[in-house]
């Protein structure tokens, strides 16, 4: 699957919105935001599929895999 930027944008926006009204403990809110962003970026990157070609003794072949 191709990386879809709008999915990442939605997750980032949701992470910021979840922290928007948290004023009691700014450090905790910042850590929570960082966790949400890291999780969203990790999921986004891992949602991609890598495709390529390779040369084998019997000719060219296709390789496809997911990012883990």
VMD Tcl script that builds the backbone (N, CA, C; Angstrom):
set m [mol new atoms 204]
animate dup $m
set s [atomselect $m all]
$s set {name element resname resid chain x y z} {
  {N N UNK 1 A 0.845 -1.168 0.000}
  {CA C UNK 1 A 0.000 0.000 0.000}
  {C C UNK 1 A 0.893 1.234 0.000}
  {N N UNK 2 A 0.514 2.200 -0.772}
  {CA C UNK 2 A 1.265 3.449 -0.800}
  {C C UNK 2 A 1.040 4.214 0.501}
  {N N UNK 3 A 1.999 5.023 0.861}
  {CA C UNK 3 A 1.854 5.838 2.058}
  {C C UNK 3 A 0.867 6.967 1.761}
  {N N UNK 4 A -0.157 7.094 2.586}
  {CA C UNK 4 A -1.198 8.088 2.364}
  {C C UNK 4 A -1.037 9.195 3.410}
  {N N UNK 5 A -0.582 10.344 2.955}
  {CA C UNK 5 A -0.248 11.449 3.843}
  {C C UNK 5 A -1.456 11.924 4.644}
  {N N UNK 6 A -2.651 11.887 4.072}
  {CA C UNK 6 A -3.826 12.381 4.791}
  {C C UNK 6 A -4.116 11.554 6.048}
  {N N UNK 7 A -3.763 10.270 6.033}
  {CA C UNK 7 A -3.949 9.429 7.224}
  {C C UNK 7 A -3.033 9.910 8.339}
  {N N UNK 8 A -1.775 10.181 8.014}
  {CA C UNK 8 A -0.835 10.684 9.019}
  {C C UNK 8 A -1.281 12.044 9.531}
  {N N UNK 9 A -1.732 12.912 8.647}
  {CA C UNK 9 A -2.200 14.241 9.038}
  {C C UNK 9 A -3.356 14.134 10.032}
  {N N UNK 10 A -4.294 13.232 9.774}
  {CA C UNK 10 A -5.437 13.035 10.665}
  {C C UNK 10 A -4.986 12.577 12.047}
  {N N UNK 11 A -4.027 11.657 12.091}
  {CA C UNK 11 A -3.516 11.164 13.370}
  {C C UNK 11 A -2.760 12.249 14.139}
  {N N UNK 12 A -1.988 13.059 13.432}
  {CA C UNK 12 A -1.254 14.150 14.082}
  {C C UNK 12 A -2.235 15.174 14.650}
  {N N UNK 13 A -3.233 15.528 13.862}
  {CA C UNK 13 A -4.236 16.488 14.326}
  {C C UNK 13 A -4.961 15.948 15.564}
  {N N UNK 14 A -5.317 14.673 15.545}
  {CA C UNK 14 A -5.995 14.062 16.689}
  {C C UNK 14 A -5.105 14.088 17.926}
  {N N UNK 15 A -3.819 13.860 17.750}
  {CA C UNK 15 A -2.881 13.887 18.884}
  {C C UNK 15 A -2.835 15.275 19.509}
  {N N UNK 16 A -2.775 16.317 18.672}
  {CA C UNK 16 A -2.753 17.676 19.201}
  {C C UNK 16 A -4.081 18.042 19.853}
  {N N UNK 17 A -5.193 17.648 19.240}
  {CA C UNK 17 A -6.507 17.959 19.795}
  {C C UNK 17 A -6.703 17.288 21.155}
  {N N UNK 18 A -6.175 16.094 21.325}
  {CA C UNK 18 A -6.304 15.375 22.592}
  {C C UNK 18 A -5.581 16.107 23.724}
  {N N UNK 19 A -4.582 16.909 23.379}
  {CA C UNK 19 A -3.792 17.615 24.397}
  {C C UNK 19 A -4.205 19.071 24.551}
  {N N UNK 20 A -5.090 19.559 23.706}
  {CA C UNK 20 A -5.402 20.985 23.645}
  {C C UNK 20 A -5.871 21.587 24.968}
  {N N UNK 21 A -6.615 20.856 25.745}
  {CA C UNK 21 A -7.170 21.415 26.982}
  {C C UNK 21 A -6.474 20.921 28.246}
  {N N UNK 22 A -5.387 20.220 28.101}
  {CA C UNK 22 A -4.663 19.717 29.268}
  {C C UNK 22 A -3.688 20.783 29.757}
  {N N UNK 23 A -4.052 21.429 30.862}
  {CA C UNK 23 A -3.223 22.516 31.384}
  {C C UNK 23 A -2.688 22.230 32.786}
  {N N UNK 24 A -3.213 21.205 33.448}
  {CA C UNK 24 A -2.796 20.928 34.820}
  {C C UNK 24 A -1.348 20.467 34.920}
  {N N UNK 25 A -0.929 19.607 34.013}
  {CA C UNK 25 A 0.426 19.067 34.062}
  {C C UNK 25 A 1.034 19.136 32.661}
  {N N UNK 26 A 1.625 20.282 32.292}
  {CA C UNK 26 A 2.161 20.462 30.938}
  {C C UNK 26 A 3.191 19.406 30.541}
  {N N UNK 27 A 4.021 18.976 31.474}
  {CA C UNK 27 A 5.054 17.974 31.155}
  {C C UNK 27 A 4.406 16.645 30.766}
  {N N UNK 28 A 3.382 16.255 31.496}
  {CA C UNK 28 A 2.664 15.022 31.187}
  {C C UNK 28 A 1.960 15.128 29.841}
  {N N UNK 29 A 1.358 16.275 29.572}
  {CA C UNK 29 A 0.681 16.487 28.290}
  {C C UNK 29 A 1.673 16.425 27.134}
  {N N UNK 30 A 2.848 17.011 27.333}
  {CA C UNK 30 A 3.882 16.991 26.294}
  {C C UNK 30 A 4.363 15.565 26.038}
  {N N UNK 31 A 4.578 14.801 27.106}
  {CA C UNK 31 A 4.991 13.401 26.940}
  {C C UNK 31 A 3.919 12.583 26.238}
  {N N UNK 32 A 2.657 12.822 26.594}
  {CA C UNK 32 A 1.555 12.106 25.957}
  {C C UNK 32 A 1.484 12.451 24.466}
  {N N UNK 33 A 1.659 13.731 24.147}
  {CA C UNK 33 A 1.658 14.160 22.744}
  {C C UNK 33 A 2.799 13.490 21.984}
  {N N UNK 34 A 3.977 13.484 22.564}
  {CA C UNK 34 A 5.128 12.857 21.907}
  {C C UNK 34 A 4.871 11.370 21.661}
  {N N UNK 35 A 4.265 10.685 22.642}
  {CA C UNK 35 A 3.936 9.265 22.470}
  {C C UNK 35 A 2.950 9.064 21.327}
  {N N UNK 36 A 1.912 9.906 21.273}
  {CA C UNK 36 A 0.902 9.784 20.219}
  {C C UNK 36 A 1.510 10.052 18.836}
  {N N UNK 37 A 2.375 11.060 18.745}
  {CA C UNK 37 A 3.020 11.360 17.468}
  {C C UNK 37 A 3.954 10.230 17.034}
  {N N UNK 38 A 4.736 9.717 17.979}
  {CA C UNK 38 A 5.654 8.620 17.653}
  {C C UNK 38 A 4.883 7.394 17.181}
  {N N UNK 39 A 3.774 7.098 17.843}
  {CA C UNK 39 A 2.955 5.950 17.443}
  {C C UNK 39 A 2.357 6.156 16.057}
  {N N UNK 40 A 1.858 7.367 15.784}
  {CA C UNK 40 A 1.264 7.662 14.479}
  {C C UNK 40 A 2.306 7.568 13.365}
  {N N UNK 41 A 3.485 8.113 13.599}
  {CA C UNK 41 A 4.549 8.073 12.582}
  {C C UNK 41 A 5.032 6.646 12.366}
  {N N UNK 42 A 5.183 5.890 13.440}
  {CA C UNK 42 A 5.605 4.493 13.335}
  {C C UNK 42 A 4.596 3.686 12.511}
  {N N UNK 43 A 3.315 3.853 12.805}
  {CA C UNK 43 A 2.270 3.129 12.065}
  {C C UNK 43 A 2.248 3.558 10.600}
  {N N UNK 44 A 2.451 4.847 10.340}
  {CA C UNK 44 A 2.456 5.367 8.975}
  {C C UNK 44 A 3.593 4.752 8.158}
  {N N UNK 45 A 4.784 4.760 8.719}
  {CA C UNK 45 A 5.947 4.221 8.010}
  {C C UNK 45 A 5.778 2.723 7.767}
  {N N UNK 46 A 5.284 2.003 8.766}
  {CA C UNK 46 A 5.110 0.561 8.631}
  {C C UNK 46 A 3.954 0.178 7.722}
  {N N UNK 47 A 3.107 1.134 7.345}
  {CA C UNK 47 A 1.989 0.817 6.463}
  {C C UNK 47 A 2.427 0.728 5.001}
  {N N UNK 48 A 3.636 1.147 4.704}
  {CA C UNK 48 A 4.132 1.101 3.327}
  {C C UNK 48 A 4.573 -0.285 2.923}
  {N N UNK 49 A 4.556 -0.526 1.642}
  {CA C UNK 49 A 5.049 -1.784 1.081}
  {C C UNK 49 A 6.220 -1.455 0.169}
  {N N UNK 50 A 7.294 -2.182 0.334}
  {CA C UNK 50 A 8.487 -1.985 -0.472}
  {C C UNK 50 A 8.468 -2.993 -1.612}
  {N N UNK 51 A 8.631 -2.508 -2.827}
  {CA C UNK 51 A 8.650 -3.378 -3.998}
  {C C UNK 51 A 9.917 -3.091 -4.791}
  {N N UNK 52 A 10.519 -4.116 -5.310}
  {CA C UNK 52 A 11.725 -3.936 -6.097}
  {C C UNK 52 A 11.978 -5.137 -6.981}
  {N N UNK 53 A 13.053 -5.093 -7.710}
  {CA C UNK 53 A 13.432 -6.219 -8.561}
  {C C UNK 53 A 14.797 -6.720 -8.126}
  {N N UNK 54 A 15.034 -7.962 -8.408}
  {CA C UNK 54 A 16.330 -8.548 -8.087}
  {C C UNK 54 A 16.784 -9.397 -9.266}
  {N N UNK 55 A 18.056 -9.624 -9.333}
  {CA C UNK 55 A 18.617 -10.459 -10.390}
  {C C UNK 55 A 18.973 -11.815 -9.786}
  {N N UNK 56 A 18.415 -12.842 -10.339}
  {CA C UNK 56 A 18.703 -14.200 -9.872}
  {C C UNK 56 A 19.375 -14.968 -11.003}
  {N N UNK 57 A 19.949 -16.121 -10.723}
  {CA C UNK 57 A 20.574 -16.906 -11.797}
  {C C UNK 57 A 19.596 -17.259 -12.930}
  {N N UNK 58 A 18.301 -17.336 -12.585}
  {CA C UNK 58 A 17.330 -17.694 -13.633}
  {C C UNK 58 A 16.692 -16.459 -14.271}
  {N N UNK 59 A 17.142 -15.268 -13.906}
  {CA C UNK 59 A 16.603 -14.045 -14.490}
  {C C UNK 59 A 16.099 -13.093 -13.419}
  {N N UNK 60 A 15.513 -12.009 -13.893}
  {CA C UNK 60 A 15.006 -10.979 -12.972}
  {C C UNK 60 A 13.783 -11.493 -12.229}
  {N N UNK 61 A 13.639 -11.057 -11.007}
  {CA C UNK 61 A 12.468 -11.416 -10.213}
  {C C UNK 61 A 11.977 -10.204 -9.445}
  {N N UNK 62 A 10.791 -10.313 -8.901}
  {CA C UNK 62 A 10.196 -9.211 -8.132}
  {C C UNK 62 A 10.201 -9.570 -6.658}
  {N N UNK 63 A 10.526 -8.593 -5.839}
  {CA C UNK 63 A 10.513 -8.764 -4.400}
  {C C UNK 63 A 9.497 -7.776 -3.833}
  {N N UNK 64 A 8.673 -8.247 -2.918}
  {CA C UNK 64 A 7.726 -7.367 -2.247}
  {C C UNK 64 A 7.732 -7.702 -0.775}
  {N N UNK 65 A 7.698 -6.697 0.073}
  {CA C UNK 65 A 7.697 -6.954 1.501}
  {C C UNK 65 A 7.125 -5.788 2.257}
  {N N UNK 66 A 6.905 -5.982 3.522}
  {CA C UNK 66 A 6.404 -4.921 4.362}
  {C C UNK 66 A 7.503 -4.462 5.314}
  {N N UNK 67 A 7.357 -3.259 5.800}
  {CA C UNK 67 A 8.326 -2.681 6.729}
  {C C UNK 67 A 7.929 -3.114 8.133}
  {N N UNK 68 A 8.889 -3.603 8.901}
  {CA C UNK 68 A 8.598 -4.032 10.274}
  {C C UNK 68 A 9.490 -3.344 11.255}
}
mol reanalyze $m
mol bondsrecalc $m
mol representation Tube
mol addrep $m
